Amino acid sequence: MSLILAVDLGGTKAHAIIADHQGNILGFGDDKEWIYQALERRIFKMVRIRFAADKALADAGLPMSKIDRVSANCSGADWSFEFPLGVRHLRETLGVQNVSYFNDCIGALRGGTEIIGRDCAVICLGSGANCAVYNKDGQSYEYAYYLKNIHQGGDAIGRFIVDAVVDASAGLAPETELTRLLLDFTGFSSVEEFYMLCTTGRTEDEPPKQPVYKEFCPLLFEAIRLGDAVSLQYIDQFCAALANYVVVAAKKLNIVDRPLPVVISGGVCKGDNIIQELIEKHLKGKIPGAYCINARFEPVVGALLMDLDRIYPQGIPEDVMKTLEHCCTERKLFRDIGYAESVG
């Protein structure tokens, strides 16, 4: 039986699934129990992938020798030289020669819509972010490192929250509900105590502690639900900037006058539709035919679909998709939009 190993590697997690050509998912693995090791960044990624793949194989009761194909969406697949390098590393790590390697936002895109023969785009907001636009002729524009740090998903939102709270405390910006929410979340008695720890430590002997900014991201949506003006202004500007990435790429690909589905994916967009609504609002001012859709599948399923597209060039058969959807329900691999979770 010919089997596929599909992989999704983001900034903070790795997922792997084993599936056959009929859409049956035989095993799933992640890297949750992997113990962090300080390794060169590309080795670091391969070790995490191997850990998740081994868990998926154990779940399926299969050895790696049964895997015929690998389809991997990975962070760090950005510059042109990184693609053949990533293929080589995956071949060496997994011992499988038939390897396809994509940027991780492509799995997110395929998890929300078909790619072959259509115009489409994706904005993926996890702990980081990326944006890509495709046209029906197979041309694409992916932002990778050109997407600014201030738009980098949960990490950027968390940094804004800290800046907004510190600025309000110093009298440099308006008061915000984010202050109370951040102090409640972190357990500090004052902004000064929190910021002191972040910058120098609170005593002569205490070292500073860098916040994990993405952990603060859900606080923004709590503040928005409370009607916080600072948070509402920020999210509108944030979404306008994200929409602009799509608009600029669509102009490069000459598709601004055509219908354009824009897939919204990533942990930041779970649990609240305001990002999707605001991005669509800002898109329609420049691309009247643009509309946003939430990704249906988790990105690792998008990686699998990318390989099934190659196996079935005339279109994935309906019975294969039904089997896959049934397995995704059992394995909880549909994106649960109504569930607010930590960003990753």
VEXDREN-2710 file (C-alpha; in Angstrom, 1 decimal):
% VEXDREN-2710
k/r/px/py/pz
1/MET/0.0/0.0/0.0
2/SER/1.4/3.4/-1.1
3/LEU/1.4/5.8/1.9
4/ILE/1.9/9.6/2.2
5/LEU/3.5/11.4/5.1
6/ALA/2.2/14.9/5.3
7/VAL/3.9/17.5/7.6
8/ASP/3.2/21.0/8.8
9/LEU/5.9/22.8/10.6
10/GLY/5.2/26.2/12.0
11/GLY/7.1/28.5/14.3
12/THR/5.9/26.7/17.5
13/LYS/4.6/23.3/16.5
14/ALA/5.0/20.3/14.2
15/HIS/2.2/18.1/13.0
16/ALA/2.4/14.9/10.9
17/ILE/-0.2/12.5/9.5
18/ILE/0.1/9.2/7.6
19/ALA/-2.5/8.6/4.9
20/ASP/-3.2/6.4/1.9
21/HIS/-4.3/7.4/-1.6
22/GLN/-8.0/6.7/-0.6
23/GLY/-8.0/9.5/2.0
24/ASN/-7.7/7.2/5.1
25/ILE/-5.7/8.9/7.9
26/LEU/-3.8/6.0/9.6
27/GLY/-1.8/8.0/12.1
28/PHE/-1.2/11.4/13.6
29/GLY/1.8/12.8/15.6
30/ASP/3.0/16.1/16.9
31/ASP/6.0/17.4/18.8
32/LYS/4.4/18.4/22.1
33/GLU/6.5/16.1/24.2
34/TRP/9.8/17.0/22.4
35/ILE/12.3/18.4/24.8
36/TYR/13.9/21.7/23.5
37/GLN/17.5/21.4/22.3
38/ALA/19.7/24.3/21.2
39/LEU/20.4/23.3/17.6
40/GLU/21.3/25.0/14.4
41/ARG/17.9/26.3/13.0
42/ARG/17.6/23.9/10.1
43/ILE/18.7/20.8/12.2
44/PHE/16.2/22.1/14.8
45/LYS/13.4/21.9/12.3
46/MET/14.3/18.4/11.0
47/VAL/14.5/17.0/14.5
48/ARG/11.1/18.3/15.3
49/ILE/9.7/16.9/12.1
50/ARG/11.2/13.5/12.8
51/PHE/9.8/13.5/16.3
52/ALA/6.3/14.2/15.0
53/ALA/6.7/11.7/12.1
54/ASP/7.8/8.9/14.5
55/LYS/4.7/9.5/16.6
56/ALA/2.4/9.3/13.6
57/LEU/4.1/6.1/12.5
58/ALA/3.7/4.6/16.0
59/ASP/0.1/5.6/16.0
60/ALA/-0.4/3.9/12.6
61/GLY/1.7/0.9/13.7
62/LEU/4.0/1.3/10.7
63/PRO/7.7/1.6/10.0
64/MET/9.1/4.5/8.0
65/SER/10.0/2.1/5.2
66/LYS/6.3/2.0/4.3
67/ILE/6.2/5.7/3.4
68/ASP/6.5/6.4/-0.3
69/ARG/5.9/10.1/-0.5
70/VAL/6.4/13.2/1.8
71/SER/4.5/16.5/1.4
72/ALA/5.8/19.1/3.8
73/ASN/4.7/22.7/4.5
74/CYS/7.5/24.3/6.6
75/SER/8.4/27.6/8.1
76/GLY/11.8/28.6/6.7
77/ALA/11.0/27.7/3.2
78/ASP/11.2/31.2/1.9
79/TRP/14.3/32.1/-0.2
80/SER/14.8/30.2/-3.4
81/PHE/17.9/28.4/-2.2
82/GLU/16.0/27.0/0.8
83/PHE/13.7/24.8/-1.2
84/PRO/16.2/22.3/-2.7
85/LEU/18.0/22.5/0.7
86/GLY/14.8/21.6/2.5
87/VAL/14.1/18.7/0.1
88/ARG/17.6/17.3/0.7
89/HIS/17.3/17.6/4.5
90/LEU/13.9/15.9/4.5
91/ARG/15.3/13.1/2.4
92/GLU/18.2/12.6/4.8
93/THR/16.0/12.9/7.9
94/LEU/13.2/10.6/6.8
95/GLY/14.9/8.3/4.3
96/VAL/12.2/9.0/1.6
97/GLN/13.2/10.2/-1.8
98/ASN/9.8/11.5/-3.2
99/VAL/9.6/14.8/-1.3
100/SER/7.6/17.9/-2.0
101/TYR/8.5/21.0/0.1
102/PHE/6.5/24.2/0.5
103/ASN/6.3/27.3/2.7
104/ASP/4.0/26.7/5.6
105/CYS/1.4/29.2/4.5
106/ILE/0.7/27.0/1.4
107/GLY/-0.7/24.2/3.5
108/ALA/-2.9/26.8/5.2
109/LEU/-4.1/28.0/1.8
110/ARG/-4.9/24.5/0.5
111/GLY/-6.7/23.8/3.7
112/GLY/-9.2/26.4/2.8
113/THR/-9.5/26.2/-1.0
114/GLU/-8.3/24.5/-4.2
115/ILE/-5.2/26.1/-5.7
116/ILE/-4.8/24.5/-9.2
117/GLY/-6.5/26.6/-11.9
118/ARG/-7.9/29.4/-9.8
119/ASP/-7.0/32.7/-8.3
120/CYS/-6.7/32.6/-4.5
121/ALA/-4.8/34.1/-1.5
122/VAL/-4.0/33.3/2.1
123/ILE/-3.3/35.3/5.2
124/CYS/-1.9/33.0/7.9
125/LEU/-1.6/34.3/11.4
126/GLY/0.0/32.0/14.0
127/SER/2.8/33.0/16.3
128/GLY/4.2/34.6/13.1
129/ALA/2.5/35.4/9.8
130/ASN/2.7/35.1/6.1
131/CYS/0.7/36.0/3.0
132/ALA/0.6/34.5/-0.4
133/VAL/-1.4/35.1/-3.6
134/TYR/-1.8/32.7/-6.5
135/ASN/-3.4/33.2/-9.9
136/LYS/-5.1/30.6/-12.1
137/ASP/-2.1/30.5/-14.4
138/GLY/0.1/29.0/-11.6
139/GLN/2.0/32.2/-10.8
140/SER/2.4/33.2/-7.2
141/TYR/3.7/35.9/-4.9
142/GLU/4.7/34.9/-1.3
143/TYR/5.9/37.6/1.1
144/ALA/8.0/35.5/3.6
145/TYR/10.5/37.9/5.2
146/TYR/9.0/40.9/3.4
147/LEU/6.0/40.8/5.8
148/LYS/6.9/43.3/8.5
149/ASN/7.6/42.4/12.1
150/ILE/4.7/44.6/13.3
151/HIS/2.3/42.3/11.3
152/GLN/3.8/39.0/12.5
153/GLY/0.8/37.4/14.0
154/GLY/0.4/36.6/17.7
155/ASP/3.9/37.8/18.5
156/ALA/3.2/41.3/17.0
157/ILE/-0.1/41.6/18.7
158/GLY/1.4/40.7/22.1
159/ARG/4.1/43.3/21.6
160/PHE/1.5/45.9/20.8
161/ILE/-0.4/45.0/24.0
162/VAL/2.7/45.5/26.1
163/ASP/3.6/48.8/24.4
164/ALA/0.0/50.1/24.8
165/VAL/-0.1/49.2/28.5
166/VAL/3.4/50.7/29.2
167/ASP/2.6/53.9/27.2
168/ALA/-0.7/54.3/29.0
169/SER/1.1/53.9/32.3
170/ALA/3.6/56.6/31.3
171/GLY/0.9/59.0/30.1
172/LEU/2.0/58.7/26.5
173/ALA/-1.1/57.1/25.2
174/PRO/-4.8/56.7/26.3
175/GLU/-5.9/54.4/29.1
176/THR/-6.9/51.0/28.0
177/GLU/-8.7/47.9/29.3
178/LEU/-5.5/46.0/28.2
179/THR/-3.8/47.2/31.4
180/ARG/-6.1/45.4/33.8
181/LEU/-6.2/42.3/31.5
182/LEU/-2.5/42.1/31.2
183/LEU/-1.9/42.5/35.0
184/ASP/-4.6/39.9/35.7
185/PHE/-3.0/37.5/33.2
186/THR/0.5/37.9/34.5
187/GLY/-0.3/38.3/38.2
188/PHE/1.7/41.5/38.7
189/SER/0.4/44.2/41.0
190/SER/1.4/47.1/38.8
191/VAL/2.6/48.0/35.3
192/GLU/5.9/49.2/36.9
193/GLU/6.6/45.9/38.5
194/PHE/5.9/44.0/35.2
195/TYR/8.0/46.4/33.1
196/MET/10.8/46.4/35.6
197/LEU/11.1/42.6/35.3
198/CYS/11.0/42.9/31.5
199/THR/13.8/45.5/31.3
200/THR/16.3/45.0/34.2
201/GLY/14.8/42.7/36.8
202/ARG/13.2/43.9/40.0
203/THR/16.3/43.7/42.2
204/GLU/20.1/44.0/41.8
205/ASP/20.3/40.2/41.6
206/GLU/17.2/39.3/39.5
207/PRO/17.9/39.0/35.7
208/PRO/15.3/40.5/33.3
209/LYS/12.8/38.1/31.8
210/GLN/11.6/38.5/28.2
211/PRO/7.9/38.0/27.9
212/VAL/6.5/35.3/25.5
213/TYR/4.5/37.9/23.7
214/LYS/2.2/35.6/21.7
215/GLU/0.7/34.4/25.0
216/PHE/-0.8/37.8/25.5
217/CYS/-2.6/37.8/22.1
218/PRO/-6.0/36.6/23.4
219/LEU/-6.2/39.6/25.7
220/LEU/-6.7/41.9/22.6
221/PHE/-9.9/40.1/21.7
222/GLU/-11.1/40.3/25.3
223/ALA/-10.5/44.0/25.3
224/ILE/-12.3/44.3/21.9
225/ARG/-15.3/42.6/23.3
226/LEU/-15.3/45.1/26.2
227/GLY/-15.3/47.9/23.6
228/ASP/-11.8/49.1/24.3
229/ALA/-11.1/52.0/21.9
230/VAL/-7.3/51.5/21.8
231/SER/-7.7/47.8/20.9
232/LEU/-10.4/48.5/18.3
233/GLN/-8.3/51.2/16.6
234/TYR/-5.3/48.9/16.5
235/ILE/-7.1/45.8/15.1
236/ASP/-8.6/48.0/12.3
237/GLN/-5.2/49.3/11.3
238/PHE/-3.6/45.8/11.7
239/CYS/-6.2/44.3/9.3
240/ALA/-5.9/47.2/6.8
241/ALA/-2.2/46.5/6.6
242/LEU/-2.7/42.8/6.1
243/ALA/-5.3/43.5/3.4
244/ASN/-2.8/45.7/1.6
245/TYR/-0.3/42.8/1.3
246/VAL/-3.0/40.9/-0.7
247/VAL/-3.8/44.0/-2.8
248/VAL/-0.2/44.6/-3.8
249/ALA/0.4/41.0/-4.7
250/ALA/-2.8/40.8/-6.7
251/LYS/-1.7/43.8/-8.7
252/LYS/1.6/42.1/-9.5
253/LEU/-0.4/39.1/-10.7
254/ASN/-3.0/41.2/-12.6
255/ILE/-6.0/39.8/-10.8
256/VAL/-7.5/42.8/-9.1
257/ASP/-10.5/42.8/-11.4
258/ARG/-11.4/39.1/-10.8
259/PRO/-13.1/37.3/-7.9
260/LEU/-10.5/36.4/-5.2
261/PRO/-11.1/34.1/-2.3
262/VAL/-8.8/34.9/0.6
263/VAL/-8.2/32.1/3.1
264/ILE/-7.8/33.1/6.7
265/SER/-5.9/30.6/8.8
266/GLY/-3.8/30.3/11.9
267/GLY/-4.4/30.2/15.7
268/VAL/-4.9/34.0/16.0
269/CYS/-8.1/33.8/13.9
270/LYS/-9.7/31.1/15.9
271/GLY/-12.4/32.2/18.4
272/ASP/-13.2/35.6/16.9
273/ASN/-14.3/36.7/13.4
274/ILE/-13.3/40.3/13.7
275/ILE/-10.1/39.8/11.8
276/GLN/-11.8/38.1/8.9
277/GLU/-14.5/40.8/8.8
278/LEU/-12.1/43.7/8.9
279/ILE/-9.7/42.3/6.3
280/GLU/-12.6/41.7/3.9
281/LYS/-13.8/45.3/4.5
282/HIS/-10.4/46.7/3.6
283/LEU/-9.9/44.4/0.7
284/LYS/-13.2/45.3/-1.0
285/GLY/-12.1/48.9/-1.3
286/LYS/-9.3/47.8/-3.7
287/ILE/-10.5/44.4/-5.0
288/PRO/-14.3/44.4/-5.3
289/GLY/-14.4/40.7/-6.0
290/ALA/-12.3/39.7/-2.9
291/TYR/-14.0/37.8/-0.1
292/CYS/-12.6/36.0/3.0
293/ILE/-13.1/32.4/4.0
294/ASN/-11.9/30.6/7.1
295/ALA/-9.6/27.6/6.3
296/ARG/-11.6/24.4/6.8
297/PHE/-8.8/22.0/7.5
298/GLU/-5.7/22.3/9.7
299/PRO/-2.6/23.0/7.6
300/VAL/-1.2/19.5/7.9
301/VAL/-4.3/18.3/6.0
302/GLY/-3.5/21.0/3.4
303/ALA/-0.1/19.4/3.0
304/LEU/-1.8/16.1/2.4
305/LEU/-4.2/17.6/-0.1
306/MET/-1.3/19.1/-2.0
307/ASP/0.0/15.6/-2.6
308/LEU/-3.4/14.2/-3.4
309/ASP/-3.7/16.9/-6.1
310/ARG/-0.6/15.5/-7.7
311/ILE/-1.8/11.9/-7.5
312/TYR/-5.2/12.9/-9.0
313/PRO/-4.4/15.7/-11.5
314/GLN/-8.0/15.6/-12.8
315/GLY/-9.3/16.3/-9.4
316/ILE/-9.5/14.4/-6.1
317/PRO/-12.3/11.9/-6.4
318/GLU/-15.4/12.5/-4.4
319/ASP/-15.2/9.2/-2.5
320/VAL/-11.6/10.0/-1.5
321/MET/-12.7/13.4/-0.1
322/LYS/-15.6/11.9/1.8
323/THR/-13.2/9.4/3.4
324/LEU/-10.7/12.1/4.2
325/GLU/-13.4/14.3/5.8
326/HIS/-14.7/11.4/7.9
327/CYS/-11.1/10.8/9.1
328/CYS/-10.6/14.5/9.8
329/THR/-13.7/14.5/12.0
330/GLU/-12.5/11.6/14.0
331/ARG/-9.0/13.1/14.3
332/LYS/-10.2/16.6/15.1
333/LEU/-8.4/18.0/12.1
334/PHE/-11.1/20.5/11.0
335/ARG/-10.3/24.0/12.2
336/ASP/-12.7/24.8/15.1
337/ILE/-13.3/28.4/14.4
338/GLY/-15.4/29.0/17.5
339/TYR/-12.8/27.8/19.9
340/ALA/-10.4/30.4/21.2
341/GLU/-7.0/28.7/21.8
342/SER/-3.5/29.7/22.5
343/VAL/-1.6/31.0/19.5
344/GLY/0.7/28.6/17.7
END
